[in-house]
Amino acid sequence: MDIQKIRNYKTSINRYIGMINLSPAIKKFVIYSLKIVFGFLMPNGMIFGACAPFGLSYAAAVGAAPGALAGVLGVILGYLSIVHKADGLKYIACTILIYTASFVFRETRLMKARWFMPAAALCAAASVGIVFVADSGFKLTETLMYASELVFVTAGAYFFGLIMNPEYEPGKCISAQPVKYSVGLLFFFSCLLIPLSAYSIFKTVSLGHTLAVFAVMLSAYFGGAGIGSCVGVALGLAVGMAESTAFYSAVYGFSAMAAGVFKNKGKTLFTIVYLAANASTMLMLNGMADITLLYGAFFASVTFMLIAGFFGDKLLCLFTLSGESGVIKQGKIRLYASERLKSAASAFNDLSRMISGAAGSRRETNDNDVAGIFDRAAAQICRKCILANACWEKDYLSTRDALNTVTKKMLERGRLEPSDFPLHFSSRCVLIRDFVLAINRELSAYLYRKQYKNRIEESRNILYSQYRQMSHIFGTLAGNIESEPVFEERMEALIDGYLRNKQINAEAYVYRDITAHLHLHIEGTNLAGLTNDADAVTGELSDILGVSLASPQCMDTGDRQVFCAREKESLYATLGVAVNKKSNSEISGDSGAYFKTNNGKLYVILSDGMGSGRAAAAESAAAVGMLEKLIKSGIEPKTALMTIHSALTLKSEKTGSFTTLDLLCVDLYNGEASIFKFGGAPTYIKRGGHVRRVTSNALPAGVSCGRISDIESCVSLCEDDCVVMATDGVADRNDDVWLKEYLAGYDGESPKKLAGELLAQAYAKYGRADDMTVMVMMIKKNN
């Protein structure tokens, strides 16, 4: 969206308002009322446990526009209505300072500068807020909150001003405007959602949640998966701000990503996919679906189905670029989506560091001191005893010595007995049994508090890890989107000549990806001349380009057909699998998958669920399926594995289940491979007559064990190498000599036969004591 388009929208709105037969006074009253309402809403959200500072940003934005006093009045009323009156008075003082600055400088050049009102808001918030920070003694947490508030106030004033006063930058280059104005619009709407999340429809469904889902669906439908997921993450942060959770970001972002893939398949399928992804994400994250959130998503989807068409032309101005066609050459859209993803990655990274720093700066109490157990028990029992002065004043050292003597036994056993005390103490204590009972009660409370704090710390570490992984995911996606393909115009001209000779009307794109491998993309309305004999055509195209092409992919989207081919890999792999379930089990608890991505990388996954039977099979299949989806979406394997580990760790707190994960990633262009392991049996690599074993000390995914050791091993594969992956029912590191010897002596060419023979050997050695799965991959050289 550029300035001219914003002006056109304002002109259209004014024209529609002009069609209503209202007097100028009433129209003015309506406009000023809206300014008051927006001003009232902006302060009524909670962020970092306090009222939102965006009212100051709004006051700065309206301070440079007509009706400024109405907007400022709304802001003051909003801050007067909040529960935290002290905070409200602080922000009211800032609001008055901001309005005073706009009033004093209203006739000067400074008011025409885009930076002036944000600077005024920054100065007002800084000068008033520093008093409160100084009063706290400049504690780290308060100082961080103060700095964050200044950033939010300044950024809000700038972006709100872009939306409310777009005509202030007529000299700027229009091509530089779209991202800035789109971010401003998203920022303004996100800030409105924070207070609106507190209001409910029918006392059940959050108004903010419903509006957010509606906006995310519009963004994904008209902008696609990338833009929809970016908007979902941003609006999810706004809706979840009051609860200090990124849950909504995950739900909105993933749902938009899933539904955005079907944006060209019609509103009905798009809506069904969105709702299904919404519900499944909630189930995955919480283990249950919140019925109120489902109601909100349903209301939003119904509204979307009814009125989405009204927003079409407006939103396409945000998400499409005129004069650019095709599915590849849309660099501006890539840059836009990349910047949004980078911003989200940076936000999650900063959020992780901020929470970690704030948590680390808290002062620990002495509540867990073992001596406190005796002190609290004595306060309950001994103060009633007639011998209290003798025990705790005259013979204080003797009493403390007796308590120190029984401490070790008490902690080892988990309770205290009267006989544990020395005779000189127990013989004179007239309330010994009551004293011991009180100590045991305090000991139970002490152990519970200790366990609770350990679990809190463990959950906090998982939360930090999740934020970091989200940052890595968005950063990776941004890098993938931003990477510009290198187009081969000379080769494109050759392909165009080939298509003309065959009388095929189509567009051809030839480009190299980030790894310099060649890709061919042909798109047209009728490609029967290519698809009817695809293998022969591929050979002809390979001769023209001077590069061997792999078997093509032919797709039909209804009105258009697509013919895609890429440079053939130097290597290829053949795989064989053999499976045997545990005795008395109806199904194997092991799961596996293999697939190849467009960048020529082959992935092989093997998972062993805890136990056996259907429950174990469901656990391992879910882990394998999610890992496959994450990798196919462009996430780096290690980041995908860590993300799944964090999710399974949270889930295992309720279910106690876990699963091993073995992942083999092979670049078929150069043979470079990575082996990732969360638990499980070793992986074996055979080259000639030598066998190498690859292991990891990492526990299975879902087992929380503090800091995770390195899960990745890098190897280099070449022609005739053989890789064996197996579950621990086949062999483990303590009993695998037979497997290595058998593998070293094998000279066959069939991976399926080798997998079956290894399984038969394991069955003969161990019986069916556990589920058994063997996956064998042999590397060969392409002609």
Number of C-alpha atoms within 10 A of each C-alpha: 22 19 23 13 14 17 14 11 13 12 12 12 12 11 11 10 12 13 9 9 9 11 10 10 9 11 15 13 13 12 14 19 16 15 22 23 18 19 29 24 22 28 31 26 27 21 18 13 11 15 23 26 27 28 33 34 32 32 32 34 28 25 25 23 16 10 16 22 18 22 28 29 19 27 31 26 19 23 29 20 14 18 12 12 13 12 18 23 15 16 27 22 15 27 26 17 21 27 22 14 19 25 15 10 14 15 10 10 9 13 20 15 12 18 14 20 28 25 18 22 29 24 17 22 25 17 12 15 20 15 12 16 18 12 9 13 10 15 13 15 18 16 18 16 15 19 13 13 21 20 13 18 25 25 20 26 31 23 24 28 27 23 21 18 18 18 13 16 15 10 7 10 10 13 11 11 14 18 21 16 21 19 17 22 16 19 20 23 18 21 23 22 28 27 25 22 23 17 15 15 11 8 8 13 21 21 20 24 28 26 22 29 29 22 20 28 32 24 25 29 29 24 24 22 24 27 27 28 31 29 31 29 25 25 30 27 26 31 30 20 22 20 14 14 15 19 19 26 22 21 24 28 27 23 28 35 23 23 28 28 16 20 22 13 13 10 20 13 13 23 23 13 18 27 19 13 20 26 19 18 22 19 13 14 16 14 13 12 16 12 12 13 20 17 15 23 24 17 16 23 24 13 14 21 14 11 10 17 12 10 12 13 10 14 16 15 16 19 20 16 14 6 5 12 10 10 9 13 14 14 16 17 20 21 18 22 26 25 19 24 28 22 18 23 24 18 17 23 18 15 16 20 15 17 15 15 14 15 13 11 12 11 7 8 7 9 12 15 10 16 14 15 20 22 13 14 21 19 12 14 18 22 13 11 13 10 15 16 13 11 19 16 11 11 12 13 12 14 17 14 12 18 17 15 14 17 17 11 14 16 13 9 9 12 17 19 16 15 10 16 19 14 12 11 16 16 10 11 16 14 14 19 13 15 20 21 17 20 24 20 14 20 22 15 14 18 15 12 14 14 12 12 13 12 13 12 13 15 17 15 15 19 20 20 16 21 21 22 23 23 25 22 23 22 22 20 21 25 18 15 20 18 14 18 18 14 16 15 13 11 18 19 14 14 21 19 12 15 19 11 9 11 10 17 14 17 16 22 22 22 21 17 14 13 9 11 17 22 22 22 19 20 21 17 16 16 20 12 13 19 19 10 10 17 15 12 15 19 15 15 19 18 12 14 18 10 15 21 23 17 15 17 13 16 13 14 10 7 8 13 18 21 19 18 22 24 21 21 21 18 20 20 19 14 18 17 20 20 16 21 20 19 14 10 14 11 17 24 29 30 24 21 16 15 12 15 13 10 17 20 18 18 22 22 22 26 32 34 29 19 18 22 19 16 16 23 22 16 22 24 22 16 28 26 14 14 22 20 12 18 17 16 12 17 21 15 22 18 19 21 26 19 23 21 25 22 20 25 23 20 18 16 14 9 10 13 20 25 29 28 29 26 26 22 21 25 22 25 17 15 20 15 18 21 22 24 30 28 23 28 26 22 24 20 24 21 17 13 11 12 20 13 15 18 20 19 13 20 20 25 28 22 22 20 12 9 8 12 12 12 20 19 14 13 13 12 23 17 16 15 17 24 23 24 25 29 27 19 24 28 20 17 14 7 9 15 12 14 18 16 13 14 22 17 13 12 10 8 12 14 22 18 15 24 23 20 15 23 23 15 15 19 17 10 12 12 14 18 13 21 24 24 28 25 27 26 22 23 20 17 13 12 9
